[in-house]
Structures are given as C-alpha cells and as structure tokens.
Amino acid sequence: MTENAYLVGLRLAGKKVVVVGGGTVAQRRLPLLIANGADVHVITRSATPAVEGMTGITLTLREFRDDDLDGAWYAIAATDDPEVNAAVVAGAERRHIFCVRADVARDGTAVTPASFEYEGLSVGVLAGGEHRRSAAIRSAIHEALQQGVIRAEAPGVVRGGVALVGGGPGDPELITVRGRRLLANADVVVADRLAPQELLAELPPQVEVIDAAKIPYGRAMAQDAINEVLIDRAKAGKFVVRLKGGDPFVFARGYEEVIACADAGIPVTVVPGVTSAIAVPALAGVPVTHRGITHEFVVVSGHVAPDHPESLVNWNALAALSGTIVLLMAVERIELFTKALLEGGRPADTPVLVVQHGTTASQLTLRATLADAPERIREEGIRPPAIIVIGSVAAFGG
C-alpha cells in the first residue's frame, strides 16, 4: 500500500469487526468501535484488565485462526507478533476486508487516522504515514475548537436562544469545554463582574458584550432588567450567552433567568460551571472533604445576617456539624457568622482558610481560627470576592 490513503467514514453499527490482540493498542482502539455500535470480536492470547472489563465486545482468549475473519467488514491486527499481524492482513485481503495493521501501517489495507469526537463532529487526520505529525495536527484542531479559534456551530447554539454558562471561579482555563465553545459562537454576551474577563477579551469585535452590572433598570429590579435584555436579544434572533462566575445555579440566580426565558418562549441551554466553593479551596491546597476527617460539607450564602428575617440558614444546626462549612459572600458580615457558630458550639480553635480572588494571579490566602478570623480578615484588608472555609480540613496545606 502506498502512503496515500483515501479518508472515509465507516458506518459499522451492527457489523462484525475483528480485532486481533488485546494489549494496550487494542485497548485504545476498542472504545470508539463500541461507541459506534460495531459487533466487535476480540481474539487474543491474553488481554489487559481494561480489555477484559469492557462491555460490548465478544472476547475470545486463544490463538488467532483464519476463519475468525469470516463475515467481518473490518479488521485490526494489533498483536505484538509480526507474523500473526501479517496473517491477519493476508486473511482479510483474501476476503476483501479492509484491515489495519497497527505495527507496520504501510502493510495494511487501511490506516487509522488520528481522530477525535467533538460535539457531533468526527475529525480525522492522516499525514502520509507521519503519525506524530497527524497526532499533533489533530491535537491542534481539537484545541482550536475548544478555544473558539475555529467556530463550529453545534448542539446548544440556537439563534433566538440563550445559553446560561458557568464561567468557573476566575481562571479562564477553568471554564468547561462546552461553555467555551458556546461562548465562541455567541452573538451577544451578558456577563457578570465575576465572570472571567480574559474570556471576553477573546471574543470577535462583532460580538455585543453587555456588562450586567451596568444595565439601566430604573424602578425595576436589576435581575428583572437582565432577564429583559436576554429575552430582547434572543427575540431579535441572536444567540445569547449569559456568562456567570462559578456555577449559575449556586447562589447566582440562574434558575430565575431560566424561568423568565421559558415564560417568554425562549429556549435555554444550561452549562454548569466549576463552582468556586469547591475549586478555590482545592487550588489553595484544601479539600472540602477528606477520608477519616469529614464526611460532609455545606455551602452557605452570607448575603444576609444570621438574625435577618429573610435568612433561611439554621446556624445552630451548622455549628453542630463536624464537617466543612464553605461561606460565600460572607466577608462583610464575618463577625456575625463566626459569633453564631461559636455560640452554637463550634470550637474556637476550628481552623479557617480565607481565599481572596481565588484561582487568579492576584489570589491571596489567609489562615486563622474561628475565634480570630474576623480580626485577621480586617487586619489584612480582605475584600470580596473571597471564599471562607471553616473546619478541620482548613488546616491542610499550611
């Protein structure tokens, strides 16, 4: 076979595919065959534990026989024995079955491209037998799609619709792949102040970027005004991305926006984000749970004081827990929260971790105890946004 190859997609659902070999090469090839619905038969003297544990294959542990290829549509020779691989290719060629030879690609009748799946796309690259080059190009295309350098509209991009996207805790690399893809396809972006600003800088100049904090709302509530902007732009046929910091359903009023859009007949796609309540402590060296120390953690909003009539938090119950408490939006009222926990029975020497501007270049961490946390926070001039972690795990990484 020459180095030139005709790139084609095979529909293998329900069709017999024979893979000879059960090592790491076969282990890499099998998942995609299974995902495409092929009737996969693996013939091998021994298999890796991963291959043995795969569902959706017929595994036969013995030497390859020529008649194993009867009725096959496609074959892969992936053993560590060149003579066996050559026999598989020869048997497949007699039956007019295309066959990949993993060890010496040029001796097969088919070549496996460097490939990936991306939101409904199947992308494959062949580079005339230069496998490292094809793999490098494959990776570059994949990264370009993820970063929005290549725009490829796919499920979730709806003109006249809204995508509610969690931008993550601050570091632009911590947005999800789907969130970044939808952002790259936006006509309009309505962004919170805590959304990663670097992501906005990557947008093409024709994208309308609206700062949610600067939407004029007069007598209306700010949230109502934001809802109106989302609906207005979507009804104009735009694809609107509502970009929030963290996760849109963790103290971000995201579901209010979903309801408003649904009531207006606007389709909504929800893309969860990496919440700062877990990610910020983690990247500061503190897990919110740890075996043998804590079996629960609670995320609590600090936007109202413990004795406020609108407070829905049972602070006495929180104080009685032995696990981790993660306070969001709590810097302004930290004296009140620590007082409530101490009065509820939390030990005064409970470790506390405070992280300001977590996951960003300006991250600042402060370690204290429940008793002295308010004083330390004021001394250090800690300002929002900051995450406050209370519990035994807060002593980790110090």
N, C-alpha and C positions, 0 to 999 in steps of 0.2 A: 504494500500500500504506500502511495506517495504521502508526503507531508501535508498535501492539500486535503481538506475534508469538507464535505457538504454538511452544513449545520442544519439540523432538522429536529422537530419536536415529535416524540413518540407518544401516542395515546395507548398506554399499557394496561388500563383498567380491565381486570378480568382475564388478562392474557398471561400465559406461562412465561416466566423469566427464570433462567437458571443462573445461579451464582455458585461458582466452584471455588471453595476456600471460605474459611470462617475466621480469619485473622483481623487485624486492625484495618486493612484495606477494605475488606468486605464490610466491616462494621461501619465505615464511613459511607459506603455506597447504599447500604440497605434502607436506611430511613426514608430516603426520597422515593425509592421504588415502592415501599409500603404505603407512603403517603399518597402516591398516585394510583393506588388500588391494584397494583400488579399481583398476580398469583406467583409469589416468589418461592422458589425451591432452592435451598442451600445445601450443597453437597460438600462435605469436608471431613477430613480425618479427625480434626479437633476444632473447637470453637472457643472464642473468648467468652468470658462470662456475660458480657453485654449482648453478644450474638445469641447465646443460649437463652437469655431472658427476653428476647424480642418477641412480641406478639405480631401475628400477621405474616409469618413465614412458615414453611414446611422444612424442618431441619432434619437432615439425614447424615448420621455420623458414620461414614465409611469412605473407601476409595471411590474416585470418580469412575463411572462407566459410560461408554459412548452412548448407550441408549438413554441416559439421563436427559439428553438433549431432545428426545422425541417430543414433538408437539410444542416446542418452545418458539417464541417470537424474538427473543433477545437473550444474549448470554454475556456473562462476565467471567473471565478467567483471572482469579485473584489469589492463587496459591503461592507458596514460596518455592515451588518446584517448577523450573522452566519446562521440563518435559511434560508435566501434566498440563501446564498452561498451553503449550503447543498442541497437545492432543485435543484440548477443548476447542481451540480455534479451528483446527482441522475438521473436527466433527461438526462444528457449527457451519463451516463453509460448505461441506458436502450437503448440508440440509438447507442451504441458502438462508441461514440465520446470521444476522449481524452480531459480531462478538467483539467485546473489548478485552484486550489483553493488558492487564494492569502493569506488569513488569517491563514489557517491551512494547510500547504503544504502537509502533510502526508495523508490528507483525500481526496486529488485529485487523478486523474489517470495520471497526467503528472506534471512535475516540470520545471519551467523556470530557465535555467542556468544563472549565472552571465556572461554577454556576452559583446562583442564589435566588431565593424567592423573596419578593418584596411587594406586599400589598397587592396581590393579584398579578404581579409581573413575574415571569420566569426569564432570568437573564443568564445567558451563557457566553463564554469567551473561549475561542480557540486561537492559538498563536503559532500554528505550524509546527507543533511539537515542542515549543519552548514553554514548558509547564510553569516555570517560575514567572515568566512574563505574563502568561494568561492569568495566573493567580493574582499577580499584582494589579493588572488592569481590572479584573473582577472586583477586587477589594476597593479600588479607587472609584469605580462606578457605584458600588454599594454605598460608600461613604458620601459621595456626591448627592445621591438620592436622599440619604438620611439628613444631610445638612441643608437640603433645598437648593444646592448649586444646580442640580438638574431637577426641573419641575416635572413631575409626573402625576397628573391628577388620577386619583384612585378612590376607593370607597371612603366615604366621610366628607369628601369635597363636594358640597352641594351648593350651586348658585341659588341664592334665595334661602339659604340655611345658615345656621350658627353652629360653631364648634366651641364647646366650653373646655378650655385646655388648662391643665395644671402645669405651671412653668417650673415647678420644683423650688427648692429652698434658696436659690440665688445663683449658684454656679450654673452658667448656661449649658454646660455639658450634662447636667442632671435632669434636663427635660427628657421625656420619653421620646423614643424614635417616632411614634405616631404623632405626638404633639408637635415635634419639629417639622414633620412632613406637612401636616395641615397648616401650620404657621407659614410655611414656604409657599403655600398655594392661596393664601388669603388675599382678598381684595380690600378688606377693612380689618384692622386690629384695634380692639378696645382693651387697653392694658391698665392694670393696677400698678400702683407705685412699687409694689414688692415683686412684680414680675421681672425676670432677668432682663435688664436693659440692653445687654450686649446682643440679645436675640433680635431686638428691634432694629439695631444698627445694621443687621444683615439683610433687612428687607429691601426689595427693589423700591426705587423712588416713587413709582406709581401707586404704591400701597398707601391707603389712608390710615394713619396711626392716630388714634384718639386716646388722650390721657383721661382715664375715667374720673380722676380727681378734679378735672377742670371742666367737666360737663356742666353747663349752667342749668340750674334746676329751680330757681325761684322759690315758690311756696311748696313745690313738690319735694318729696324725699329724694336724696341722692340716688338711692337704689332704683326708685321708680324712673328717674331720668335715664339711668344707664339702661334699664330694660327698654325704654322707648327708643333709644339710639340703636340697640341691637335689632329691634323689630323694624325700625325705619329703614336701616341699611339692607336688611335681608329682603324686605318687601320691594326694594329697588333692584333686586336680582343679584345682589352681591353675596359673596361667600365671606361671612364674618367670623373672625376668631376672637373670642373673649378670653384673653390671656390673664391668668391669675398667678400669684405666687403660691408655692406649695401645692396643695391639693384643693380643687374647687369645692369639695364637699366637707372640708374640715375648717369650720369657722370662717367660711368665705362667702356665705350666702349664695352659693352656686345653685342650689336647688330652687331658690326663689326665681332665678333667671330662667331655669328650665321651665318652671310653671308658667311664667309670663310669656315665653316664646310659644309653648304648647297652646296656651289660651288664644294666641294670635294666629295659630295655624302654621307656625314656623318650625320646620324640622330641626332637631338639635342632636348633635353628636357629643357625647361626654368622653373626655380623655382624662382619666385620673392622673394625678401628679405625685411626685415624691414629696411626702409631707415633711415639713421642717421639724415636726415634733419627734420624728424618729431619725431623720437623716442628719440633722445638725448635731445632736449628741453623738451619733455614731462617728462622724468625721472629726469630732473633738476627742475621740478615744473612749466614749462611754456608751455601752449598750443599754437599752432601756430594760432588758431582761437578761438574766444570767442564771444558768443552772445551779441550783443549790442556794441561791441568794434571793431571787424574786421570781414569782410566777405570774405577776400581773403588772400592767402599767396603765395609768389613767391619764388622758389628755384633757386638760381643763382650760376653759377660756377665762381670762382675767379682765374682761371688758367691763364687768360690774363688780362692786364690792360685795363681800360675803353677806352683809346685812341689808343689801339693797333689795327692795320689794320685787324686782324683776329677776333676782338671782335664782337659778334653778339647781344650784350645786349644794349637795349635802356635805358641808365642810367637816362636820363631826364624823361622818362615815369615811371621808377621805383620810382624816387624821388617824382613824383606827386601822387603816390598811398598812400592811408591811411592805407593799410593793413600791413601785416608782410612780411619782407624780411629775407630769410634764406640764408646766404652766406656759401658756401663750398669751401675749398681750397683757402681761402682768407687772411690768416694771413700775408703772405709775402707782399701783396700789400694793406693792410688795409688802409694806409694813402690815397692812390689813390681812393679807393672806397668811403670812408667817404667824401672826398673832392667833388667827383662827386655828391653824394647825397645832400650834403649841398648846393652846387651851384645850384642844381636842385630844391631846395625849401623845402627839408626835415628840420623840426625844429631841431636846435642844441641840444635841451634837450630831443630828442627822446631816450627812454630807449634802452639799448643794453645789451644783455647777451652773454657771451663767455663761451663755454664749451670745455675744452681740455680733450681728452681721455674719451669721454662720455660713460657711462654705464659700465665702468671698475672700478677696485679697485683704480686706480690712477686718477680718474676723478677730475678735477679742474674747478671751476666756477669763473667767474669774471663779475661783474656788472658795467656798465659805461653808458655814454650818447654818442650820435653820435659825439659830439664835442671833448670829451676827450678819446674816445675809443682807438685810435692809441697809444697815450701816455701811457695809462694804460696797454695795451697789451704788449708794450715794457718793461715797468717797471716790470711787473710780469713774463716776460720771456716766454710768451705763445708761444708754438710751435705746428706745425701740428702733428696729426690731431686735428682740432678744428672746432666747429660749431659756427657761429656768427649769432645771432638773433637780428633783428632791428625792433622796433615797440612797440606799447603800451603794448602788452602782455609780453614783455621782463621785465617789472617791476613786474610781478607776482612772488610770491614765495620768494620775497626778504626779 
